[in-house]
């Protein structure tokens, strides 16, 4: 329990959410690269015309890794690079699904476009939060 408390204090509220984004995106990217679902591939067809799904999965994993690394960044506001990395694949997924919906190639893609867009909005809003207290060994935000 004490280790969890130390980790929570080290990450702060911004870092803990960024770490969650990082873990989520890493696993999502692994799944997209190794066993992509039919609906996902269909929704992001505009992207898979550019690069195979394995590359897009790798982008998700790299973005997740960067988000996780920057979650532990002690310098004030430097974690914004982690939030930028986290929002990149989600923005691409949202945009690609909206393109699939508007073009008529996948009529249900609007739901994924909205979902990923909301995740982007949440990450951007959290990036604007100040960090209260100390984080990272005495560096406040």
SULTA-V298083 format. One record per backbone hydrogen bond with DSSP energy under -0.5 kcal/mol. CO is the residue of the C=O (numbers start at 1). NH is the residue of the N-H. If there is no record, write none. Layout:
{{CO,NH} {CO,NH}}
This chain:
{{1,5} {2,6} {3,7} {4,8} {5,9} {6,10} {7,11} {8,12} {11,15} {12,16} {13,17} {14,18} {15,19} {16,20} {17,21} {18,22} {19,23} {20,24} {21,25} {22,26} {23,27} {24,28} {25,29} {26,30} {27,31} {28,32} {29,33} {30,34} {31,35} {37,41} {38,42} {39,43} {40,44} {42,45} {44,47} {44,48} {45,49} {47,50} {47,51} {52,55} {52,56} {53,57} {54,58} {55,59} {56,60} {57,61} {58,62} {59,63} {60,64} {61,65} {62,66} {63,67} {64,68} {65,69} {66,70} {67,71} {68,72} {69,72} {70,73} {75,78} {77,80} {78,81} {79,82} {79,83} {80,84} {81,85} {82,86} {83,87} {84,88} {85,89} {86,90} {87,91} {88,92} {89,93} {90,94} {91,95} {92,96} {93,97} {94,98} {95,99} {96,100} {97,101} {98,102} {99,103} {100,104} {100,105} {100,106} {101,104} {106,109} {107,110} {108,111} {108,112} {109,113} {110,114} {111,115} {112,116} {113,117} {114,118} {115,119} {116,120} {117,121} {118,122} {119,123} {120,124} {121,125} {122,126} {123,127} {124,128} {125,128} {126,129} {130,132} {131,141} {133,141} {135,139} {138,140} {139,135}}
